[in-house]
């Protein structure tokens, strides 16, 4: 089952991504229509296409506006999510207590991970003890 936070994350990322996509398409359309309008003004080369160019300008403005709204909506939805809960650090292990007899045993290495080859838990009364 999907949680509320996971759902909001999917929606916010989708809205933000679609918004960026819409803004980029609108920007490209705006550059195209602005260039075409400049060509009409300068050389009257595309005079017959003036209505289509104006429609392209309207589309680009609508696309940019919709994209900005989707980006803002995605950011607002992202703020609705709960902040992640901080993780607690792992508990600190107590220091290793070495029985007195282990220090002189040939199986005792003194290493933290494996202090004794026979009894890693360092038994107090060890029958396997051999002097080094």
N, C-alpha and C positions, 0 to 999 in steps of 0.2 A: 504494500500500500504506500502510496506517495504521501509525504507529509506536506503540511501547508507551506513550510519554508522551502522545500524542494520545488513545489509548484510555483511559488512566487519567484524563485530563482530562474526557472525555465521561462516564465512569462517575461521577466525583466530583461533577460539576455536576448530573447527573441525580439522584443519590442525595440531594444537598443540596436540590435543588428539590422533589423528591417529599416529603422530610422536612418541609420548611417547609409544604407543602400539607397533609400529614397532621396536623401540629400545629395548623394553623389550623382544619381540620375538627373535630378533637378538641376544640379550645377552644370552638368554637361549640356542639358537642353537649353539652359539660360545662356551659356557661352555660344551655342549654335545660333540661337535666335538673335542674340545681340550682334553677332557677326553678320548674319543675314540682314538685319535692320541697317547696319552700317553700309552694306553693299547697296541696299536700296537707296539710301540717302546719297551715297557718293556717285554711283554709276547707273542707277535705275535699272540694274541688271535683273533683279528679281521682283520687279514691280508687280508682275502678275501673281506672285506667290505671297503677297502681303497678308491676306487673310489667314493663310496657313501658318505663316510666321508668327502672327499675333496669337493664334491658338497655341503654338508651341511655347510662346512666352507665358501664357496663362497656365499651361501644363507645368512648366518649370517652376513657376511661383507656387503653384498648388503642391507640387511634389516636394519642394524645399520646405514649405510650411508643414506639410504632413510629416515629413521626415524629422523636422525639429520637434514637433509634438510627440512623435514616437520615441525619440531619444530622451526627451524630458520625462515622458511617461515611464519609460524603462528605468530611469534613475529614481523616480519617485517610488515605483513598485519595489525597487531594490532596497530602498530605505525602510519599507514596511517589514522586511524580514527581521527576525531577532538577530542581535549580534551573536557571533559564535561564543559559546561558553569557554572560558579559559580552562585549559587542561591542567590538572594538578600534577606536579612533578612526582616521579616515583619515590616511594619512601626510601630513606637512607638506611642502609644496612648497618647494624651495630659493628664495631670493630671486631676483628677476629681475635678470640681469646685462645692463646696457645697454652696447652697444659705443659707444666715444667718438664715432664718426662719426654715430651715430643722433641724438644730442642736438641737432645743428644742421640736421637734415633736415626738410623741410616735411611729410612723411608721418608723422613721429613725434609721437604724442599724449601719451605718458607714462602712459597709463592701463594698469592691470594686466591687464584682460581683452583689450584690443586695442591694444597699444602702437604698432604700425605698421600702416597701412592696406594696404601693399603686401606686407610680409613680417612676419606676426604673430610668427614665431619669432625675429625680430631677427637676420638674417644678418650675419656679421662683415664680409664683403666684398660689399657690396650694389652692384649696377650701376645700380639705380634711384634712387639717392640724389640729391636736389635740395636745394640749400641753401635755407633759409627766408628 
